[in-house]
Every structure is written in structure tokens, then in C-alpha cells.
Amino acid sequence: SAAAMAKGKAVAATTTPQRRTQQQQRCGGCCDCGGCGCAKVCVIVFCVTLGVLGGVALSFSLWADSENLETSAAALELVSRVAPGFNASTVKAVNVIMDAVSGLTETTLDAVAVNSLKEMGYKPFYPVVFLPGLATTGLELWEGKECAKNNFRQRMWGTLSMMETFVLKTACWLEHMSLDPSSGIEQDPPGIKLRPAAGMEAADYIVPGFWIWGPLIEHLAQVGYDSNNMFMFGYDWRLSFPGIEERDHGFTKLKHTIELMQATNENKKVVLIAHSMGANVLLHFTKWVESPLGGNGGPTWVNDHMHALITIGGPWLGSVKVLPALLSGELSDAARLLGPLQVLFDKFFTKQQRASLMRSWGSLGSLFPRGGNKVWGNNEMAPDDPEIVFNTSTGRVIRFDHNGTFLTMDDVLERFRHDPELRHIVDKYTYGATPVTDEDEPSRWSNPLETPLPAASNLTLYCLYGVGKNTERAYHYTPETDRVHTTLNSAITNLRASTSQGVQFSDGDGTVPLVSLGYMCNKGWPNNKQLNPGSISVRTKEYKHTPKPLNIRGGRGTGDHLDILANAQLLNDILHVVTGNERNFHEVLFSNILDVVERIRD
């Protein structure tokens, strides 16, 4: 009958989308395809190609791999070849790509090692709080402009929703991801409200398959940890450190969370684990929480509530990678990755747009290198220069090769302070290299060279970081021509001076130079009553970068700034601490950091 036929059509109309949705979930949820073979192609083309060209490229500029780039470029080249059509040969080619990028989803959980630790009695002891770094907490849309009306509670940063918005509505995405620094308190532009995601999912995976804290969370869960004794402190990483409290009351929430975690876990003190810029946030918090100008917890709050601080890849003295990002919108890592595609990328997401966006983020001022020429060198030498530098000291942090001029770190800071578009980036922080008596000044709280650690004699500070990776240290620039001042001179390559495509490299973890990772941990704090009045025990361990061949994320032996969060030895070392088995943690140094720090004179 006609009624039966209509009913049949209705059933078909409802079951087909359902079937398609189930298929998308099974195949990654990335594309609307007819089968898993097709969906696999969609996942690679969309999630890898557009992901690199999209928002991920911004964070990539600050913590991307400086090695393994040939593998990535090869994968991108294959994608460009197979994208025009989907057939049997295409699927076969994509399978090759899947093998090449398998490191994106590969985790490093060593069940045998974890079971061995469990047999030794490893189980939850101290409650744990995680502090993510720059660009690794998801940001959700709570209020938006007309172009984002369908994105309520979706992420403008993180997940595939970010990629879709960036690719299809780039101008809309840029408007919503920018802050408005014109007012005294950092805030979103009128009519826009982005807020940090909550829970473990705020930073376990930034996009499906690309883990951040996921491996560590899983590692702790294997010995019994769960949401009752683990907490992820999600915060808006675009904000300056004072702005985290001023706009969102972030530090007040963190203070109460730590107190609650202790109260609900048999009054055991908390272990805080911070990665990257999260270490600088943590340092600021330890001063804020005790100060009458902040949390007013009193001089013993840290000692009473914190058992240990574990910092991973802490950029204590900043990272020079923020300089080209802010000066000229450079994403030098992305440029090396994309190769010939860089021209298309620059047209799609221009340097002017990138510079404008990142200049609106007050957090980047916390990563501006601290200590000036004393730490980063002058026109003749730098503490971390190799013995033979061929008249190319990294103390000349920015060089203009056309006329032989250069800028040291002191010069760059002065340029920022006198530039109306850059001044607000550095106004909320200090960059001196000498301890001061006025330590109860909020702008100094994240500068370890000026402000001492809390007087917490029972606290232990663990400095964990990777070494053995090429890390950006200085730059060659073309002449200045416009308000986005200049561009990298990619024609400059000098292998004898560790220079490639306008970038000079030194040792580090691929993002943070060795001098920033290791100075405070090996000289600035140990046996220094002025900067460590409570004689906090500072324990340092370096992880030599030994990546697995053809694995984009490096595998279990990586020392990369981001990927170290899944380094097998680091995961076990964290287990030693949080389960109360610190006797099994052993300090190790692979680099020449002890020589470097001795060249920095007090």
C-alpha cells in the first residue's frame, strides 16, 4: 500500500544516517564516507594535511619536532598525490601513509614494566594534579559571533571541530581565538567567550589520535589511579599569568582543588606535575598562593600541601622560538615540514594574521627569554656556544645579513618595550638576572632569577627534560620592510655553524634550549640560599633523545619537548615519585649543562 511504502521510505531515511554515523565512529568520525577504506583516506587527508595547515601549526611552531621532518614531508607529498581520487591504488598508497604516521596514535604503555612495578607494591599514594603547557588545553566556545552560531560548546582549540572551523571559516576562527589586550584585564573581544575545557579530556588528546597527557594518565591508571586522586588543571593558556586569576579565578580554583585533593586522600600532600609553560605557571602559583596579594595562604601553605613538584621540559628562562613568532609571524618548524607547500600555507594563513593572533596572547610574554645577555650571550660569545663557533655566536640572536648588524637579547627586549604592538607582551613580566629584595611583586613571580622558591623545606623539585635535539637558538633575517617587521632569510645555511634555512641551532629538547632547561636546576637553585631559602631538594634527570626510526612521535626513547610525555623511562620515574617510591628515582645528566652553567657568571 501507499502507506506501507511511505513507512518503508521513512525507515530507510532514518536508518541510512544512523548506519553512516556508526560507520564514521568506527572509522574515526572524520569524514562522511561509504566505507572504512574510504574513511581511512579521509582521516589522513583531513586530519594530517589540514591539521598541519591549520591550528595545530600554531602550537607546532612552539613545540614541534626539528627532526624526522623528511618523513613528515614524504607523507604530505604522498597525500598530495592521492587526494584527487579514491580507488584501489589510492587506498594502497594511503596505507603506506598510515604506516608512516603510526607514531601519532602509538602510545608507550609498557604492560610488562607496569606489572613488574605493581608486583613490587606500586599503588596510588600521593594525589596528583596536572598542569598543561602552552596550547595543550582545549578551549570551548560559550558565546560567539554569527559565523560560529553552530559551534556552541564545541572547541575552537582542540578536536576536529577546531580543524573544520579553521579550514572552512578561517577569519571566524581567528576572530574567536584572539584576545583583546586593549583593556586593563585580558578578555575576549565583545560578543565572544572562550573558556578552558574541564576534566582529563581537556588535555589528554588535542585531536583524535594525537595524544598529549593520554599516555601518562593511562600509565598512572594501570597502578590504580583514577579521577578521585588525579585532576587536570585546565586553564586558558592564551592569558598572561595575572590574567588567569583576574579573568577566570584560575589560581583560586587550583588552590581549593589542591586542598580538596589532600582532604579527600587521607591528608596526603599533593604531587603537581607540570609540562612546558605549565612549569612557569606553577612557579607563579607557588608565590601567588602564599602572598597577601594573592591567595593569602601564608608562608607555610606550599610546605603544608605539596609533597613534590615534577616539571617536564620547563622553560625556566624562556624559549627563543617566541621571538620570530611574535616579530614576524614565523612558524619555522612548519616551514621546514611543509617545504614547497609553505607558499600555499602563507597565502591561506598569512604571516600578518599569525603575528596579529599571537601578539594578542599575553602568555607568550612568560616565554620571552629571561636573564638578558648574561644568560643568552653578547655579540662575541654565549655560554652555550660550542668551543669553535666560526664567528657566529648565538649571542647574536637576530642577525640582519644584508648590512652585518645584529641584536642581542637585551636589544630584542628593548625593541619589544618600545613597539606599541609588542609592549603589552612583556609589560606583565620581568626579565632581570639578579635576585631582588622586593619579591612580593606579581610581575616577578615567574622569574626564577629574581624571585626565590617558597621556603618549603619538605618539598622536592624534580627537573625532567630531554636533550640531544637540534633546538632553535638564533636567526638570520632579511631587511625590515613593513609592520610585520621582516622574514627569516631561508637562503642562509652553514652546517659548520649548525645553521639551516636561516635558523641556528643548539642543544635542547627541540623547543627549549639547554641553557633554559638546565641552568636553574643545576646551578640557580641548588645550594643557593638566596633563591632557595628553604633548601628545597632539587633533583635533575635528562633524557637523551633516541627516537625510533620512522616514528613521527619518536617512540619510547624520545626526548622531544612534547613527545617526552610518553617517554617510557620518564613515565616510570613519575610512578616512582607519586607512589612513594622515590628511592628508585636516579639523577642522570647526558649534556654538557654543568660546563654551560659555569660560564654564566653571578
N, C-alpha and C positions, 0 to 999 in steps of 0.2 A: 504494500500500500504506500501511498504518498507519505503518510505519517511515519511508517517504518523506515522509508528511505531517508526522510529528513532526520530521523533519530540516528540512523547509521552515519550520515554525514557529520552530525554533531559529535558523535563518539569519535570518528576519525579526526575531526578538527581538534579535539581535546587531547587525544592520545598521542598524536604526532609531535606536538611541542613537548609533551611530557617525556616521550621517548628521546627526543632531541636533547632535552635538559639532562636526562640521565646519562646520555652519551657524552655530553660536554663535561659533566662531573667526572665521568670515568676517564676521559682523555685529557683532563687538565682545565676544562672550563674556559678555554681561551678563545675558541672560535666556534662559529655555527657551521659545523661540517657534517657530512653524511656518515662518517665512519672514523675509527681510531687512526687509520693510516693518514687520512686527510687531516684529522685534528693534530696529529704529531707535526705535520708540516706547518700548520697554523701556529702551534706553540712556538716553534723555532723562529719562523719569520716574524711573528708579532712580538714575542717575549724577549727574544735576543736582539734582533735588529732594531726595532723601535724602542726597546728598553734602553739600549746603549745610546740611541739618538735622543732619548727622552730624559725624564727627570733623573733617572739613575746616573746619567752622565755628570750631573752636578756633584752628587756625592762621590762619584768615581774620581772626580778631579782632586778630591782631598784624601781618599784612601785606596786608590786603585793600584793594581799591580804594575810595576815598571818593567817586569819581565814577563815571560810567557805571552808576549804581545803578538808574536808571529803566529802562534796557534790561534789566537782570537781573530786575527786578521784573516787567516786562512778560512776560518769558519764563516766569517762575514762574506768573504768572496764566494764561498760555496752557496750561501744563502742568496746572494745577488744573482747567481746563475740559475738557481732552481725556482726562484719566486714566480717567474712568468707563467708557469703551468704546473698542474698536478697530474702526474702519470706514474707508471711503474718505475721508470728510471729516476724520476724526481724523488719518489719515496726512498729509493735505494740511496740516493745522494744524501737525503736528509738523515738517514740512519748513520751515515758517516759523521755528519754534524753532531748528531746525538751523542756519538762516542766521544767526539772532541770536547763537547761541553758537559760531559757527565759529571765533572767536578763541581758543577753548580749545585747539584742535588745530593752529591755524595756526602754523607756525614762520616764522622770518625769514631763512632761509638765502638769501643773495643770490649765486646762482651766478656771475653776471656779475662782481660785485665780487671774489669769491674767485678766480675765474680770472684776473682782472687782477692780483691780488696774486701769484698763482703765476707769472705771466709775468714779474713783477718779481723773481723769485727767492725768494719766500717759501717756506720749508720749515722743518721742525722744527729748533730749535736748543737751547733750554733745556728740560729735562724739567719737567713741570707736576704740581702737587699741588693738588687742590680741597678746600676746607673749607666744607661747607654750613652754613647757619644754623639757626635755631630751626625745629623741626617739619618739616624737609625731608629727613631721613634716615629710611628705613624701619626699623621695629622688628619683629623676628621673635620668635615665641613658641617658646622651647625647653623650658619647663616651665610647666604651667598647672593650674588647678583643674578640677573635674569638668565645669563648664559650658563649658570650652574644650578638652575632650579631643580633639576632632576638628580642632584648629587648629595642631597641631604644625608648626613651621617656616613657618607662614603669618604674614602680617603683621597685627599689631594696630594698627600705624600704617602707612598706605600701601596701595595697591592696592584692588581691590574687596572683598577679604577683610575689610578694616577696616570698610568701609561695611556689609557684611552683618552682621558681628558687632555693630556699634553699633546697627543698627536692630532686629535680632531679639533681641539679648541685651545690652541697654544696661547693666544692672547688672554683668554679667560683664565687659564691655568696660571699664567704669570701674574695676573692681577690678584688672584687669590693667594698665591704663595708669597707675595711681597708684604713687608711690614711698612707701617707709616712712622718713620722716625722723627717726623717734624714736631710732634708733641713731646712734652717732657717725659711721659711714660710711653714706652713702646706699645703699640697696639696695631690691630688690623685696620686696614682702610675702612671708611664708613660703609656700612652695609655688608661687611664680611666678618665672619668669625670662624677661625680655625682653632681647634683645641687638640691637645695630645690624646691619642688613644690610650686605653687603660688595659691592665691585665698583662699576662705573659705574651699575648698575641700582639701587644703594642710594638714589640721589638724582636720576636723570635725569628720571623721571616719578613724581609722588607717587601718582597714579591714572592709568589709561589715558586718554590724550588730554590730561592736564593736566601740561604739562612744567614742569620746574624747571631743571636743568642741561642738558637734552637739546639745545637749540639751540647752546649753546657747545661741547659735546662734538662735535656734528656739524660745526660751523664749523672746529674745530681738525683734525678728521679730514680735511677737504677739502684741507688743505695737507700731509697726510702723518702726522699724529699718530695713535697707536694705543695699545693697552694696555701697550706697552713703555716709553712715555715720558709716559703720563698715569696718574694714580692718584687715586681718590676716597677721602678720609679720612672714612669713616662713623663716627659716634660717637653715643652716647645723649644727645641734646640735652636730656633732662629733668634730667640730673645737673648739679650745680654744677661749676665748673671743677676744683677739687681732686678732686671725685668721679669725674671722667673718668679720672684716673690711679689713684685709690685702688681703685676697683671693677674697672675694665677694663684698667688699664695702657695707656690710650689714648695718652698722650703718649710713653711709651716706644716704642710701636709706630710712632708718627709719626716720632720721631727716627730709628729704624732704617730706616724707609721712605725718608726723605729721603737718608740716607747711601747706601742701596742704589740709589736712582734716580740719584744722582750717579755712583756707581761703575760702573753699567752703561750710562751715556750719556757716555762719553769724558771723565769727570771734570768735566762741565759743571755749574755750580751750578743749583739748582732755583728755579723761579718758583712761589710759592704764591699761589693765587687764592682769596680768602675772600669770602663773601657774608653780609651781615647780621651776626647774632651770631657767625658764623664769624670775623669780624674781631677781636672781643673775645677769642675763643678763641685766635686766632693771637698776639695781643699777650701773653696769659698764657703761651703756649708759648715765645715768644722769651726770656722771663725764666726760665721753668722749665728750659729745656734747658741753660742755661749755669750755673745756680745749683748749689752743692753740696747744696742742699736738694731739688733736682730731678734733672735729667738729668746734672748734673756734667760738662757738655761743655766747660767752660772759657770764658774771656772772649772767645775768637775764634770760637766754634762758628758763630754766625749769619753772621759775615762770611765764613767758610770754606765754608759750604754753601748759602747763599741768595743768589741774584742780585737778586731783586726780590720785593716783597710787593704784590700787586694787591688792594685792598679795594673791594668794591662795596656801597654803601649801609651802610657801617659805622656802627653806633650807638655811637660812641665814648663819648658822655656819656649814653647810655641813651635810653629812649623812654617818654614819659608814658603810653602805651597800656597798660603793665603795671599802672598804678595801679588803674583801675576793674576790670580783670580779677581782680586779687588782693583788692581791698577788697570787691567785691560781685558777682563773677562776671559782670560786664557784658561783652557782646560787641556794642559799639555799632555796628560796621560791619555785623554780621549783622542787627541790629535795623533799620537803615536799608534793608538789602536785602530783608528779609522782610516789612516793613510789617505788614499785618494778620495774617500768619502767625506773627508773633512770639509771640502769646499761646499758640498751639499748640506752638511750639518750646519756650517756657518750661515748659510742662507736661510735655513729653516729655523735656527735658534742663534741669532747674531751675537757677536761679542758685546755689542752695546746692551742688548737685552740681558745677557748673562751678568755683565758688570753691574747693571742697574739693580737686578734682583739681589745679587749677593751683597751689594752695598747697603741694602735695607735690613740686613740681618746683623743685629748688634752682637750676636755671639761670636762672630769672626774676629772681633777685637781681642777676645781672650786667647786666640791662637796667633796673634801678631807676635813675632819673636821678642822675647824679653832679654834684658841684660845688655843691649846695645853692642857697641864694638868690643867691649870687654869679653863677651861670650862669643860673638859671631865674627870677630876679627876686623882688621882695618885694611887699608889698601896694600899692605905688604904681606901680612900673614893672618891666618886664623888658627885657633887651637886644634881644629880637626883637619887641617891641611895635611896631605901626605908629605913625607920628607922632601920629595922633589916635586915642586908644583909648576915648574916651567913658567914662572912669572904670571901665574893665573890663580892667585889666591882666591878662595871662596869668600874672603872678607869683602871683596868687591862684588857684593851680592847682586847688583844690577849694573850691567855694562852697556854703554852705547858705542858700538864698534865703529860707527861712521866717523866719530870725532875723538875717540880714545878716552872719553870721560866715563865716570862710574859713580855709583852710590854705595856707601857703606850702610850698615843697619841704622846707625844714628841719622844718616842723611834721609833714609826712607821714612823714618818716624817723623822727621821734621816736615817732609813733603805731605804726609797724611795730616798732620796737625794744621797745616796751612791751606789745605784743599777743602773748600766748602762741601764737596760731595763725599769726602772721606773722613772729615774731622770727627763726626759723631761715632765712627767705628772705634776710635781709640780713646775717646773722652771718658769712658766709664771704667778705664783700667789704668794701671801704672806699669812702667816698663824699666824701672831703675834696677841697678845691680847691687845696691848697698842696703843692708838692714837699717830700718828706721825706728825711731822711738814711738812715733805716732802710729802704732799698729792697728788701732781701733778706727781705721778709716776704710770704709767699704770698698773703695776703688783699689785698695792694696791687698784685699783678702785672697785673691787668686794668684798673687805674685810671690812665689816661694823664695825669691831672692831678697825680698823686702820684709815679709811678714813671717814670723816663726810658726811652727806647728803648734797645736794645742799642747798644754802641759799635761799630757796623759801618759804617765809612766807605765801603765799596764797595757798600753796599746802596742800592736805590732803593725808596721807598714811594709807590705810586700810590693816590690817593684819588679814587674814581669814584663819583658819586652823582647821583640825579635831583633836580630842583627844579621848582617851579611847580604843585604839587598841594596841595590842602587836606589838612592834617595835624593830627591831634588834639593840642591843647596845654593845655586846661583844661576843667573840668567843673562843671556845676550839679547839686547833689544834693538829694534830699528829706530830711526829718528821719530821724535814725537810730532804728531800731525793734528790730533783732534782731542776732544774731551775724554774719550776713551784713549788714554794717552799715547799708546804705542802698541806694537805687537812683538812677539818673540821673533828673533831672527833665526828661523829654522835652517838657514843655509850654513850656520856655524856648527862644524863638527870637528872635534880634536880628541881623538881617542887617548892620546898621551895625557891629556888633562881631564879625562873622564867626562867629556862633553859630547852631547849628541843632540842635533836639531835645536841648538840654542839653549840647551839646559845642561848645567854642570852638576855632576852627581858626587855624593859622598856615601859613607856607610850609614846604615839606619835600618828601618823596617819597611821602606818603600814609601812612607808618608812623612815620618818624623825623623829628622837627623839624629845620629847617635848622641851628639852633644846635648840635645834637648831631652832625650830619653834618659840619659845616664848621669848627668852632672850632679843633680840634687841627691840622687840615690847613692852615689859613690863618694861624694865629697861634701856637697852642700849641707846635708843633714847629719851624717854620722859624725859623732864626736864634736859637735858644734853646738855649744850651749846657747849661743845667740839665736840660732834658727831652729834649735831643737831643745828647748828648755826642760822638757820632761824626760829627756834621754830615751825617746821612743826608739825601740829596736827597728832598724831598717834593714831588710833582707832583700837582696837583689839576685835575680836569675835571668840570664839571657838565653834565648832560644835561637840557635843558628838556623838560618833559612836553608832548608834542604828539601825543596819541593819535589813532588812526584812528577816525573816527565809527562807531558801532555795533559796534566790536570790543571784546569784553569784556576781552581781554588787552592792548589798546592798540595793537598793531601795532608797526611798526619804529621809531616815534618815541616810544615810551612812556618816561616817567621814573619809573614806579611802582616801589615798593620791591622787589617780587618780579619783576614782568614786565620790568624793565630787563635781566634776564639774557638777553633776546632783542632788546635794542635794537641796531639794525644798526650804528650808529656805535661803540657800546661793543664789540661783537664784533670789529670791525676794529681798534679801539685795542688790544685784548688781543692780537690777532695781531701788531701792530707790536712789542709787547714780547717775547712768547715766541719769536718768530722772529729776534730780534736786530736788529730794525729800529726801535729806539726813537726814532731821529731823526725818524720820521714821526708821533710822538705829540705833540700840541699841547695845551697847557693852555687851558681856557676857563672863564669864570665868567659866569653869567647873573643870579644872585641878588644881593641886597644884603649878602652874607655879610661883606664887608670892613667895612661900616658896623656890622653886628651885633657882630663880634668886638671892635671898638674900644670898644664900650660896656661890655665886660666888663673891669673894672679888675683889674690884678695885685695 
